[in-house]
């Protein structure tokens, strides 16, 4: 695969996002619907797939105190800018929040679960005193597949079943070997998007360490290092910075992040453990940039088979990318990179997703720790063997098994998790 094709994959899969992508996608659908319907809002009906409900139910929304699916829909309709895509909520104010809350208090917003096999599906029907508009987003957080106005289709597009932005044929050519060969030859001046991911995500990580956000996972780790309860090593550095970024994002920080394959939390977990380890080792900036590029691409490779949403936590795939990158930072080669990925697969594969929330920062912390541990084991020529679990001798086959578990083995689990969440 040529270097330009791999660069184009990065360009499609690294997207700036403000706020957790599930409520943001709901807001985008609602904002788009309002842009097609003139007049005063009378009703907003939101129908979403179980995975969207799970991830939008409790997570913070940037700059807002309110949460929930109905609030995300009302906020998008009342004040969102659909032209900003996944930054649809950028620049909103307390007055905008009040407008959204008034719609909810007036009984104008209803929500329900969509009858669909799709894991990522959002349908908003918005009625004004003049028109009715319907917008559907499916398979990808910004993938609008249908717009109707007064029952007439005005837009039918998007890419059904894409799950990821890049063409399937291009992704089939992508392997760990291809990524590593590309990494050794690419000019670092071509990696502006990777550099931007480091800058944006590091900024929210620092914000999480300095402020009061969510469970304060990252900040607590850092404070316990100062107290001497935890050692000041590679693992705690990776855990602290990455978890802090997730703390801030999940609690509604107004700072944007660079998402990886549609997930901002995943983008944080791909970049910040690697940045923390690079800073701890005092490696060159160029080496850090290349390492983060490797982390992004390994994660994209895995997520292209795994899918956007699953009953399994997507940050586990980010941990696999980060483990490969940490090996690179520590001067390991391709065999050790593959071993680190194998070790991470064997460790965190069963971590479930029970929705986007403050507790996600703990999972980011766990996967960051595992990334360091897996890398160090690999550098010591220790790798989980093919006699163990579903690990194969070939890392690509192990990745396929992991993704099959996420796609095929957890559908009933996914339904049960949602049921348990809604029963509370």
Secondary structure, 3 states (H helix, E strand, C coil): CCHHHHHHHHHHHEEEECCCHHHHHHHHHHHHHHHHCCCCEEEEEEEECHHHHHHHCCCCCCCCCCCCHHHHHHHHHHHCCHHHHHHCCCCCCHHHHHHHHHHHHCCCEEEEECCCCCCCEEEEEEEECCCEEEEEEECCCCCEEEEEECCEEEEECCCCCCCCCCCHHHHHHCCHHHHHHHHHHCCHHHCHHHHHHHHHHHHHHHHHHHCCCCCCHHHHHHHHHHHCCCCCCHHHHHHHHHHHHHHHHHCCCCCCEEEECCEHHHHHHHHHHHHHHHHHHCCCHHHHHHHHHHHHHHHHHHHHHHCCCCCECCHHHHHHHHHHHHHHHCCCCHHHHHHHHHHHHHHHCCCECCCCCCCHHHHHHHHHHHHHHHHHHHHCCCCCCCCCCCCCCCHHHHHHHHHHHHHHCCHHHHHHHHHHHHCC
